[in-house]
Amino acid sequence: MTFQLLLVLAAGLFSTGLFGALSQQSIVMIMMGIELMIGGIVVAAAGFRHFLSPAVGSGQVVIVAAVVAMAVEMAMGFAVTTAVYRARQVDMTDMAGDLRG
């Protein structure tokens, strides 16, 4: 796999996630879009690390940390979504207005 194909894959993942996050009103679908966007960023970072500095091993730790942070963030988001749905039977962003910061 070439560097250009890896960047095209990352751009495709990010674009699909951006479209999903902006076009959906369901909280779960928005979170899945954000997950795809972060996945695209991780793929691009892994590609840059692999092709620009293959001898340095510290980039792998950063990528694993990013994936773990992404998994934790999504787990917490799904927990909040599940709690809101159980409390008020709401799964759309327009009806969950009290989650605003």
C-alpha positions in Angstrom: 0.0 0.0 0.0 1.4 3.4 -1.0 1.4 6.5 1.1 -1.1 8.2 -1.3 -3.6 5.3 -1.0 -3.4 5.5 2.8 -4.1 9.2 2.7 -7.0 8.6 0.3 -8.4 6.0 2.7 -8.0 8.4 5.7 -9.7 11.2 3.7 -12.5 8.9 2.8 -13.0 7.8 6.4 -12.9 11.4 7.6 -15.3 12.6 4.9 -17.8 9.8 5.5 -17.7 10.5 9.2 -18.1 14.2 8.7 -21.1 13.7 6.5 -22.6 11.2 9.0 -22.1 13.6 11.9 -23.5 16.6 10.1 -26.5 15.0 8.4 -27.9 12.8 11.2 -30.0 13.8 14.2 -29.7 10.6 16.2 -27.1 10.8 18.9 -25.8 7.4 18.2 -25.4 8.1 14.5 -23.5 11.4 15.3 -21.2 9.5 17.6 -20.6 6.9 14.9 -19.7 9.7 12.5 -17.3 11.2 15.0 -15.8 7.7 15.5 -15.2 7.4 11.7 -13.6 10.9 11.7 -11.2 10.0 14.5 -10.5 6.7 12.8 -9.5 8.6 9.6 -7.1 10.8 11.7 -5.6 7.7 13.3 -5.1 6.1 9.9 -3.4 9.2 8.5 -1.2 9.5 11.6 -0.2 5.8 11.3 0.6 6.4 7.6 2.7 9.4 8.3 4.6 7.5 11.1 5.1 4.5 8.9 6.3 6.3 5.8 8.2 9.3 7.3 10.0 7.7 10.2 9.8 3.9 10.0 12.8 3.4 12.3 11.3 5.3 15.3 9.1 3.2 17.4 7.6 5.9 19.6 4.9 6.8 17.1 3.2 3.5 17.7 2.6 4.4 21.3 1.0 7.6 20.4 -1.3 5.8 17.9 -2.3 3.2 20.5 -3.0 5.9 23.0 -5.2 7.7 20.5 -7.2 4.6 19.8 -7.6 3.9 23.5 -8.7 7.5 24.1 -11.2 7.2 21.2 -12.6 3.9 22.7 -13.0 5.4 26.2 -14.6 8.6 24.8 -17.1 6.5 22.7 -17.9 4.3 25.7 -18.7 7.3 27.9 -20.7 8.9 25.1 -22.8 5.7 24.6 -23.3 5.5 28.4 -24.6 9.0 28.5 -26.8 8.3 25.5 -28.2 5.2 27.1 -28.9 7.0 30.4 -30.7 9.8 28.6 -32.7 7.3 26.5 -33.7 5.3 29.6 -34.7 8.4 31.5 -36.7 10.2 28.9 -37.0 7.9 25.8 -35.1 10.5 23.8 -32.5 9.6 21.1 -32.5 12.7 18.9 -30.4 15.8 19.5 -33.2 18.2 19.2 -35.1 16.6 22.1 -32.0 16.3 24.4 -31.5 20.1 24.7 -30.5 19.9 28.4 -27.2 18.3 27.5 -25.9 21.7 26.3 -22.9 23.0 28.1 
